[in-house]
Amino acid sequence: MRPRALVTGAGARVGRATAIELARAGFDVGVHYNRSEGPAAETAALCREHGAHAWTVGGDLGTAEGCSAVVEATKTHWDSLHVLVNNASLFYPVAFGDITDAEWERMLAVNLLAPFRLSRDLLPLLTTADGSAVGAPDGQHGLVVHLCDIGADRPVSGHAHYSVSKAGLVMLVKAMAIELAPAIRTVGVSPGQVAWPPDYDADKRARLTRRIPLHRVGTPEDVGTLVRFLALEAHYLNGIVVPVDGGLACRY
C-alpha cells in the first residue's frame, strides 16, 4: 500500500509542488482547494503521472463547514493518513488601524484555526497509519506539517493579522509535538521568498532578493523537497520549525 498524504491549498505554488513531490516519492495524495477547482484538478492529474491515486476536495477552510467537508472526504477515501500538510493560508496587506474585526477573524480562521481543526479531526486517521510504510520506527505513525512563515518572527508593516496568525501556528507546532508524540510528529516549515506575491513589482523583488544571503530566491519545489524529507527520512525531527529561506531569517 502506498502511503497517503493530504495537502491543503494544493492548487498552485507551494501546495502544488508539495503534492507532486510526495506523489513522486510514492504517496497517494488528497488535493484540497477553496476556489481553484481547475488548478487542483491539474495538480491531481500531475500526481497521477507519478502513479499516485489522487483526488480533490473543495472547502473554505475559514469556516467550520469547510473544514468538516475536507475531513469527511478524507475519511471517505482512506481509513488512515500518513502525512497532513497544512499549507493553505491567506496573505494580504492591511494597515494596522484599518484591520476590521472580520478581517482579523478571517485571517486567524484560515491560517491558525483550520490547521488546528484538521489536525484534531484527522487524528484518528493519523494515529492508525502504518509508520513502516514511510520507514518510521515502531510507535511512530503520522506526521503533521504546518506551513509557517518568517513573518511569525519578523513581522512586516501592513501584515499584523497575518504575522500573528503564523506566530500562533508556530506555537501549535510545539504544543502538538509535546502532546501527540510519539505516535504523531509535528514539524513546521517556514518558507522565506519561494513564491512572489503577484503584487510585488520588479524593484521590490530585486530589493528583497538582495537581502537574502544566498542572493537568490527559492522555489516552491524547495519546500516540497523538505516536506518529502520530513516524511520519509527525518523521523527524529519533532517540534521544530525548519526555515527554507536562503538564510534570510539570520538577518535583522
Secondary structure, DSSP 8 states (H G I E B T S, - for coil): ---EEEETTTTSHHHHHHHHHHHHTT-EEEEEESS-HHHHHHHHHHHHTTT--EEEEE--TTSHHHHHHHHHHHHHH-S--SEEEE---------GGG--HHHHHHHHIIIIIHHHHHHHHTHHHHHTS-GGGGT--TT--EEEEEE--GGGTS--TT-HHHHHHHHHHHHHHHHHHHHHTTTEEEEEEEE-SSS--TT--HHHHHHHHHHSTTSS---HHHHHHHHHHHHHT-TT--S-EEEESTTGGG--
